[in-house]
Amino acid sequence: MSWQRPDHRQPNQLRPISFVRGFTKFAPASVLIKCGDTQVLCNVTIQPGIPRFLEGTGSGWLTAEYRMLPGATPQRQTRELLKLSGRTQEIQRLIGRSLRAAVDLTALGERTVFVDADVLQADAGTRTASITGGYVALAEALDKLVQAGELERSPIRHQIAAVSVGLLAGEPFLDLKYEEDVAAQTDFNIVMNDELNIIEIQGTAEEESFSRTQLNQLIDMAEIGIKELLDAQRRALS
């Protein structure tokens, strides 16, 4: 029996996606990304100075923080304060690694970019939305440095987007919502750049193993979604 999507999308169809730029007042760049019922606020701040391990290299740095607000899910999430969960640490490292792949850190100079991703509402895909929305905020923040004359050119070297895929009833599906995420036999988060080169693949067999053929199908499915997300990012930044 084939899997019936709760929102009646086609297997290769993304949820509706939108970017609201300038969502907050004080961050140099602020973007609210909406992917279906998932909503993530991505703020980017750029400050002079770099971590100690980079001193003297002339290179900049980019780091990310990720949090899920207590009311983001049907059951209240405890606010993470002094001790972050392993899941939160893993997600923010993924966001940071992915968005560093977008930037020529040497061209950034001795500055640190902070990407803050706060989940306002979660219906799965929060980490991929954080990366996709974070890129839009990052590109805007760096463009403002160019406009202000602080940089000769934008350090952006690649556009970055991310999406989830999974196997349901043995078939590949794109951009899983919560009911699909918990039911998937296998689920992946895939990050690609504008050349459709892979930045990162996170994949797990939840119930049973998957074949190389199925892996290729999932990557092909992700590529379909990434192309659409890249187009949506370009429209948002135009």
Stockholm file with secondary structure:
# STOCKHOLM 1.0

chainA/1-238         MSWQRPDHRQPNQLRPISFVRGFTKFAPASVLIKCGDTQVLCNVTIQPGIPRFLEGTGSGWLTAEYRMLPGATPQRQTRELLKLSGRTQEIQRLIGRSLRAAVDLTALGERTVFVDADVLQADAGTRTASITGGYVALAEALDKLVQAGELERSPIRHQIAAVSVGLLAGEPFLDLKYEEDVAAQTDFNIVMNDELNIIEIQGTAEEESFSRTQLNQLIDMAEIGIKELLDAQRRALS
#=GR chainA/1-238 SS CCCCCTTCCCTTCCCCEEEEETCSSSSSEEEEEEETTEEEEEEEEEEECCCGGGTTSCCCEEEEEEEECGGGSSSCCCCCCSSCCHHHHHHHHHHHHHHHTTBCHHHHCSEEEEEEEEEEECSSCHHHHHHHHHHHHHHHHHHHHHHTTSCSSCCBCCCEEEEEEEEETTEEEESCCHHHHHHCSEEEEEEEETTCCEEEEEEEESSSCCCHHHHHHHHHHHHHHHHHHHHHHHHHHC
#=GC SS_cons         CCCCCTTCCCTTCCCCEEEEETCSSSSSEEEEEEETTEEEEEEEEEEECCCGGGTTSCCCEEEEEEEECGGGSSSCCCCCCSSCCHHHHHHHHHHHHHHHTTBCHHHHCSEEEEEEEEEEECSSCHHHHHHHHHHHHHHHHHHHHHHTTSCSSCCBCCCEEEEEEEEETTEEEESCCHHHHHHCSEEEEEEEETTCCEEEEEEEESSSCCCHHHHHHHHHHHHHHHHHHHHHHHHHHC
//
